[in-house]
Amino acid sequence: MSDSVDVSKGLPPNPEKATLEGKNKFLGFWVFLGGETIMFATFFGTFLGLRDGTAGGPTASELFSLPLVFIMTMLLLTSSLTSVLAMYSMKKNNFRNMMILTVVTVILGFAFLGFEIYEFYEYVHHGGLGFTTSAFGSSFYSLVGLHGAHVTFGLFWFITLMLRYSRTGITLTNAPKFYLASLYWHFIDVVWVFIFTVVYLMAIGGA
Amino acid sequence: MATATATNTNKSVLWDWLTTVDHKKLSVLYLIAGALFFLKAGAMAIFMRIQLMSPENTFLSGQTFNEFVTMHGTIMLFLAVTPLIFAFMNFVIPLQIGARDVAFPFVNALGFWIFFFGGLLVSVSWFFGGAPDAGWTAYVPLSGGEYGDLGLDFYVLGLQVSGLGTLVSAINFIVTIINMRAPGMTMMRLPLFCWTSLITSILIVFAFTPLAAGLALLMLDRIFGGQFFNPGSGGNPVLWQHIFWIFGHPEVYILVLPAFGIISEVIPAFSKKRLFGYTAMVFATLIIAFLSFMVWVHHMFTVGIGPITNSVFAIATMAIGVPTGIKIFNWLFTMWGGKLIFNTAMLCASSFVPTFVLGGVTGVMLAMVPVDYLYHDTYFVVAHFHYIVVGGIALGLLAGTFYWYPKMFGHMLNEKLGQLMFWMFYVGFHMTFFIQHILGLIGMPRRVFTYLDGQGMGTMNLVSSIGAFMMGAAMVVLLINVVYSAYTSKRITVRDPWDARTLEWATTTPVPEYNFAQTPQVRSLDPWFYEKVHGDGTMKPAEPMDEIHMPNGSILPFCIGLGLFVWGFGMIMMQMENPLIPEWIVIGAGVIVTFGSMMLHSIHEDHGYHIPLDKIKKTEKEVS
């Protein structure tokens, strides 16, 4: 099998899919994201089914505040944009730009995570909504917490890649790796858009 | 890429098998693990039938019976049939599509070890106060914190881990079939076993993820005080049933579709005809897969969801009969006018057809909502699904075993013992399960550990038990056959002992680690048959002879599986009364081993090695 690619004249235009291994990873990861979508859908369904089960505890509209969620949304959406730009740099074989943009992505991701932890802390200690308070509390924390766990994993993934490949430049081996991490990051972002709509907007808008 | 030197020298046998990423070796590992779990769950079934042999029997206590019912179902579906199917998928798919290995050999090994350690986690529950006892469906509140004991924690965590292994394996198979096909092997030339494996893998990706979510919810409820299924705090127990059956119904098709695929390989091979209606078969498979996600409420007709919902799901369920009927007729027409050879593989495959029809007919009966209120939770249901899983899947797996055994192990299974096994199994099967339809119709509920005398159930239960013993004896004959044939059967040196049609028979026996010295050029459906008739009996190569790139073995899949086992066990320790060591140490160790191994794999670039040309030429000369 010929997975050798001629790199004597520089990287091919799509370095992430130039080798068979890269192609396989690309397809496999998309399938994985399909599975992840269904898993999140199950958690969304659980939340939608149980969000009115407050058992006398705090309700969604009492707790949520749009300004905080707006800031979090902006942070995550911007991090997705910088992640796209990083991939553009990768395709142009601009290693330095790619690394800078990935660093920005990671910083924005950590900011988002900080706000989320602050949000949970507020709800538990000042809002009176714990994980065990009601079915609404359980389903809220598990859905948004699962997303937060994905963000955390994504951040550590980016950091591992950046440390490992800090000096190598873009190669046909690491291009698919950066590309998949970026795909994963977009997926997390899309899930957040749904959380923003289904969890927060629908609660505050009263739908 | 840098050429590392060949590293496969001087490895001990054990280390070789623990670190292997070769799809053929992993297939053998799957086969052994699946067979062991199968024997365990089968023994439980025998014990249950001994208990039910006579009214008010006291052979097993009610608690033990409940544990056996639960473990029999759980093991058979998740830990026996799934790995046995994966054994065949692993061995056959790369050979049938003309590939050197699967797309991700590392992930292949990872899938096996995660599955294995997950199965182990479920199994060790016996040593910690008893196995799960809430049925394989683990309905809440029976499986919740209030009623379910420690065994349920093993169920939840063990299945979570083993499900993860199944999921990554499925992703691997999807990518393999789509990306790794040999030149000329278009999708519509794909052997039907590959098609059904592809569809099964897609179903796994979309069905095992809801299961993972559902098990996570149950775990959060049990261990961390979640309120998902607690109506007192706004939760809803029916939610579990929905999530479970959104997984549970496709699961049936996940298991039966590869069996369909095996049948579709075996019947043409021993009818000496091409498969009738190949295209219709492919599209029937696709339709079955699509509909399988549309019918889960038929397991919940008696919950009280409402007549409209029930009707919609009833009609969707009956609709599945149409594509399945297409398949049945295609198998019949394949045999029609063929030169039939009734060896053990063909006996299993052809008897599959009428048996499966019986299971399908009772399935359509169960789909009718009003009468389902009568059938629900009786032995009629037990009889129905055993006609599918034993009469369908088990016969398919037996057919596959006898058909591919010479390619996998280099010798055939003894034909006399094989036919003895078949007849004992087949007669025993119908004796066990046909009569259970009637038991159900006269009102015997399922999952009860005993029944009263004088209700007309004694004789029929005795007949059923005798049938079960016959099936058990048939499995013993199969085991004897495996050992006997290993010592007495002639080594096979030809490529194609069955005079079959598909590409796996174009490889030499035994199959070299790189499968094909030169990737074959596929010119038709049933490419091997085409070359035998229209060509010179050998596959045309699609590439010049060159050195072959191979992946290195790795111990990391084993480590990740072990790490997940330790993590799962630590989570269960949170529920134990007095664990010997603090549970967070165990959980932490498991997490560190798992993610540490993943990180090591990510950081360490392993480009594999190349087999030099002269070594390939030497191997090719030896085997041909």
Interface residues (C-beta under 8 A of the other chain):
Chain A: M1 S2 D3 S4 L20 K23 N24 L27 G28 V31 F32 G34 G35 E36 I38 M39 A41 T42 F43 G45 T46 G49 L50 D52 G53 T54 A55 F131 T132 T133 S134 A135 F136 G137 S138 S139 S142 T160 L161 R164 T173 K177
Chain B: M1 R100 A103 F104 V107 L167 I171 N172 I174 V175 I178 N179 M180 V205 F206 F208 T209 P210 A212 A213 G214 A216 L217 L220 D221 F224 G225 G226 Q227 F228 N230 G232 S233 G234 G235 N236 L239 H242 I243 I246 T519 E543 I548 H549 M599 S602 I603 E605 H607
